[in-house]
Amino acid sequence: FERQMSEFVEAVTQMQPFPGQERALLPGTLEWEHEREWSEVGIPVGPQHQTALEDAAREFDVAAPL
């Protein structure tokens, strides 16, 4: 099974991607890549969410996340 799955993954990565896409991916690949990156650099937070986190931190008198 493991050999077959490895062959399948390799075949997918060699496929021509859909127009407008850089590469062919399996489901979950982007999430896996994001998890690896964000575990090193932190999860990106947009301005609205950052403001909400700062407001909540002030309300509870704790340090806001950076």
C-alpha positions as CSV (number, residue, x, y, z in Angstrom):
1,F,0.0,0.0,0.0
2,E,2.8,2.4,0.9
3,R,4.6,1.8,-2.3
4,Q,1.4,2.3,-4.3
5,M,0.6,5.6,-2.5
6,S,4.1,6.9,-3.1
7,E,3.8,6.1,-6.8
8,F,0.4,7.8,-6.9
9,V,1.7,11.0,-5.1
10,E,4.7,11.1,-7.5
11,A,2.3,10.7,-10.5
12,V,0.1,13.6,-9.3
13,T,3.1,15.9,-8.8
14,Q,4.2,15.2,-12.4
15,M,0.8,16.0,-13.9
16,Q,0.3,19.2,-15.9
17,P,-1.6,21.6,-13.6
18,F,-4.8,23.3,-14.6
19,P,-4.5,26.5,-16.5
20,G,-3.6,29.3,-14.1
21,Q,-2.1,27.0,-11.5
22,E,1.6,26.5,-10.9
23,R,1.5,22.9,-9.9
24,A,-0.8,19.9,-9.5
25,L,-1.6,19.1,-5.8
26,L,-3.3,16.5,-3.8
27,P,-6.0,17.6,-1.3
28,G,-4.4,18.8,1.9
29,T,-1.0,19.8,0.4
30,L,-1.5,23.5,0.9
31,E,-2.7,23.0,4.4
32,W,0.3,20.8,5.2
33,E,2.6,23.5,3.7
34,H,0.9,26.2,5.7
35,E,1.2,24.3,8.9
36,R,4.9,23.7,8.4
37,E,5.5,27.4,7.6
38,W,3.3,28.9,10.3
39,S,4.8,26.6,13.0
40,E,8.1,28.4,12.3
41,V,7.0,32.0,11.6
42,G,3.5,32.2,13.2
43,I,0.0,32.3,11.9
44,P,-0.6,35.4,9.8
45,V,-3.3,37.7,11.2
46,G,-5.1,40.4,9.2
47,P,-5.5,44.0,10.5
48,Q,-9.1,43.5,11.6
49,H,-8.3,40.4,13.6
50,Q,-5.2,42.0,15.1
51,T,-7.4,44.9,16.3
52,A,-9.9,42.5,17.8
53,L,-7.1,40.6,19.6
54,E,-5.7,43.9,20.9
55,D,-9.1,45.0,22.1
56,A,-9.7,41.7,23.9
57,A,-6.2,41.9,25.5
58,R,-7.0,45.3,26.9
59,E,-10.4,44.1,28.2
60,F,-8.8,41.3,30.0
61,D,-5.6,43.2,31.0
62,V,-3.2,40.8,29.3
63,A,-0.5,41.3,26.7
64,A,-1.7,41.3,23.1
65,P,-0.2,38.7,20.9
66,L,2.5,40.0,18.5
